[in-house]
Amino acid sequence: MYETLAQYPLFIQGALVTIGVSVPGFLLGLVVALILLGMQRAPFAPLRWVAHLYISLIRGTPILVQIFFVFYALPGLTGINIPAFAAGFLALSLNSGAFVTEILRGGLSALPQGQWEAADALGMSRFTTWKRVILPQLFVRVLPPLTNELTMLVKASPLLSVISVVELTRSAQLVLLQTYAPVEAYLVAAAMYFVMLSLMSYATRRIENWSERARA
């Protein structure tokens, strides 16, 4: 176990890569989801069809296939070389965007229709209504499932090792090759995943408590 723990720089580096690809990937996925949500509610039917097709394709295909597509196929289609880390980040973001859209859509359907009517009665523009009335309530409602989506994204990040991204699980594999101690290497990696996800859950609970006090 001592030899495994002595390789802590590799574990720390892998954990930082995991966080660095998962959290920003989730945030970009949230932006993608807001765009898709707007497309779903657009009066222009082709925009709704494009959003529906995108969500169906992402939810209906394995994330590993999406990672391969972004890393191997997308450069061939665009002529732009995409580094492994950027490809992994983009693949996680595009995947998360589809799932977060459904989370937001479910939360939006739970909001009382009177919120929209009250905003219209006050003469608010559609943009102001979304910004000041709908989105603040929406994010409070969907915070737990959004946290679950971030957790799933962290758990999916080891798949990026197939395109040579050295995240936490891949770091454990490299330590294993040096120490020949698979049990210890994966126990350390599992413990670090547990700590990271526990901290995310704790932060979410704090945000929820703060939101409830602010609304009281």
C-alpha positions in Angstrom: 0.0 0.0 0.0 2.9 2.3 0.7 4.2 2.1 -2.8 0.7 2.9 -4.2 0.3 5.9 -1.9 3.8 7.1 -2.9 2.4 7.6 -6.4 -0.1 10.2 -5.1 1.0 12.9 -7.7 -0.4 10.7 -10.4 -3.7 10.3 -8.5 -4.0 14.0 -7.8 -3.3 14.8 -11.4 -5.9 12.3 -12.6 -8.4 13.7 -10.1 -7.8 17.2 -11.4 -8.3 16.1 -15.0 -11.5 14.3 -14.0 -12.9 17.5 -12.3 -11.5 19.7 -15.1 -13.3 17.8 -17.8 -16.5 16.9 -15.9 -17.5 20.2 -14.2 -16.8 22.5 -17.2 -18.4 19.9 -19.4 -21.5 19.9 -17.3 -21.6 23.8 -17.4 -21.3 23.8 -21.1 -24.0 21.1 -21.3 -26.2 23.4 -19.2 -25.8 26.1 -21.9 -26.6 23.6 -24.6 -29.6 22.5 -22.7 -31.0 26.1 -22.4 -30.5 26.5 -26.1 -32.3 23.3 -26.8 -35.1 24.2 -24.4 -35.6 27.4 -26.2 -35.7 25.6 -29.5 -38.3 23.2 -28.1 -40.6 26.1 -27.3 -40.0 28.0 -30.5 -43.0 28.7 -32.7 -40.9 27.7 -35.8 -41.5 24.0 -36.2 -38.1 23.0 -37.8 -36.3 24.3 -34.7 -38.4 22.0 -32.6 -37.7 19.1 -34.9 -34.0 19.7 -34.8 -34.0 19.8 -31.0 -36.1 16.6 -30.8 -33.8 14.8 -33.2 -30.7 15.9 -31.4 -32.0 14.8 -28.0 -33.2 11.5 -29.4 -29.9 10.7 -31.1 -27.8 11.6 -27.9 -30.1 9.7 -25.6 -30.4 6.7 -28.0 -26.7 6.1 -28.5 -23.9 5.1 -26.1 -21.7 7.9 -24.8 -18.6 5.8 -25.8 -19.8 6.0 -29.5 -20.3 9.8 -29.1 -16.7 10.1 -27.7 -15.3 8.2 -30.7 -17.4 10.3 -33.1 -16.1 13.6 -31.7 -12.5 12.5 -31.5 -12.2 10.5 -34.7 -15.0 11.5 -37.1 -15.6 15.2 -36.3 -12.0 16.3 -37.3 -12.5 14.5 -40.6 -15.8 16.3 -41.2 -14.6 19.7 -40.2 -10.9 19.6 -41.0 -10.1 20.8 -37.5 -7.8 18.7 -35.4 -9.3 18.3 -31.9 -7.0 17.3 -29.0 -8.0 14.4 -26.8 -8.9 16.5 -23.8 -11.0 19.0 -25.8 -12.7 16.1 -27.6 -13.6 14.5 -24.3 -14.8 17.8 -22.9 -17.0 18.4 -26.0 -18.4 14.9 -26.0 -19.4 15.0 -22.3 -20.9 18.5 -22.9 -23.0 17.5 -25.9 -24.2 14.3 -24.1 -25.1 16.2 -20.9 -26.9 18.9 -22.8 -29.5 16.4 -24.1 -30.2 14.9 -20.6 -30.2 18.3 -18.9 -32.8 19.5 -21.4 -35.2 16.8 -20.3 -34.5 17.7 -16.7 -35.3 21.4 -17.4 -38.3 20.5 -19.4 -39.7 18.4 -16.6 -39.1 21.2 -14.1 -40.6 23.7 -16.4 -43.8 21.7 -16.8 -44.2 21.7 -13.0 -44.2 25.5 -12.7 -47.7 27.0 -12.3 -49.1 28.5 -15.4 -50.0 31.5 -13.3 -46.3 32.5 -13.2 -46.4 33.2 -17.0 -49.8 35.0 -16.7 -48.7 37.2 -13.9 -45.5 38.2 -15.9 -47.7 39.0 -18.9 -50.1 41.1 -16.7 -47.1 43.1 -15.5 -46.0 43.8 -19.1 -42.7 41.9 -18.8 -41.0 40.9 -22.0 -40.4 37.2 -22.7 -36.7 37.6 -22.0 -37.3 39.4 -18.6 -39.9 36.7 -17.7 -37.4 34.0 -18.2 -34.6 35.8 -16.5 -36.4 37.1 -13.4 -39.3 34.8 -12.9 -38.9 31.4 -14.6 -35.3 30.4 -14.5 -34.7 31.2 -10.7 -37.6 29.0 -9.7 -36.7 26.4 -12.3 -33.1 25.8 -11.1 -34.2 25.5 -7.5 -36.7 22.8 -8.5 -34.3 20.8 -10.7 -31.1 21.2 -8.5 -31.2 17.6 -7.2 -31.5 15.9 -10.7 -28.9 18.3 -12.0 -26.5 17.2 -9.3 -27.3 13.6 -10.2 -26.5 14.4 -13.9 -23.1 15.9 -12.8 -22.4 12.8 -10.8 -23.2 10.6 -13.8 -20.9 12.7 -15.9 -18.0 12.2 -13.4 -18.7 8.5 -13.5 -18.6 8.5 -17.3 -15.3 10.4 -17.4 -13.2 7.1 -17.2 -14.4 6.3 -20.7 -12.2 9.2 -22.0 -9.2 7.0 -21.3 -10.0 5.3 -24.7 -8.9 8.5 -26.4 -5.8 8.8 -24.2 -7.2 11.3 -21.6 -5.4 10.4 -18.4 -8.1 11.0 -15.8 -8.4 9.3 -12.4 -9.2 5.8 -13.5 -6.4 5.8 -16.1 -4.0 7.2 -13.5 -4.9 4.2 -11.3 -4.0 1.9 -14.2 -0.7 3.7 -14.6 0.1 3.3 -10.9 -0.9 -0.4 -11.2 1.7 -0.9 -13.9 4.4 0.5 -11.7 3.4 -1.2 -8.4 1.7 -4.4 -9.5 -0.9 -3.7 -6.8 -4.3 -3.5 -8.5 -6.4 -3.7 -5.3 -4.6 -0.8 -3.7 -4.5 1.3 -6.8 -8.3 1.0 -7.5 -9.1 1.4 -3.8 -7.3 4.7 -3.8 -9.1 5.8 -7.0 -12.5 4.7 -5.5 -11.8 6.6 -2.3 -11.0 9.8 -4.3 -14.1 9.4 -6.4 -16.2 9.0 -3.2 -14.6 12.2 -1.8 -15.2 14.2 -4.9 -18.8 13.1 -5.3 -19.5 13.6 -1.6 -18.2 17.1 -1.8 -20.5 17.8 -4.8 -23.5 16.5 -2.9 -22.6 18.6 0.2 -22.3 21.7 -2.0 -25.7 21.0 -3.5 -27.3 20.7 -0.1 -25.8 24.0 0.9 -27.1 25.7 -2.2 -30.6 24.2 -1.6 -30.6 25.4 2.0 -29.5 28.8 0.9 -32.2 29.0 -1.7 -34.9 27.9 0.8 -33.8 30.6 3.3 -33.7 33.2 0.5 -37.3 32.3 -0.5 -38.6 32.3 3.1 
